[in-house]
Amino acid sequence: MERLTINIPETKSSLVKQILKEFGVVIQPEKKANTADFREKLANVSVWSDDDLKVFEESKTAFENLKPQQW
């Protein structure tokens, strides 16, 4: 199923919705964003320290220095 967003003039909205429903289109109500929820989720995002990132740098360096064996 494909998701489609269309802008309909207010005067034609009910007519277009009716026609689309007759074709089997599911019309979902518009979601209102709750900024308090977003702020709460953002406040819980973890922050990585330099020590946490050092492991990745060391692994990257070790991988780059890896030499494949000759057959």
ABEGO torsion letter per residue (X at the ends): XBBBBBBBBAAAAAAAAAAAAAAGBBBBBBBBBBAAAAAAAAAABBBBBAAAAAAAAAAAAAAAABBBBBX
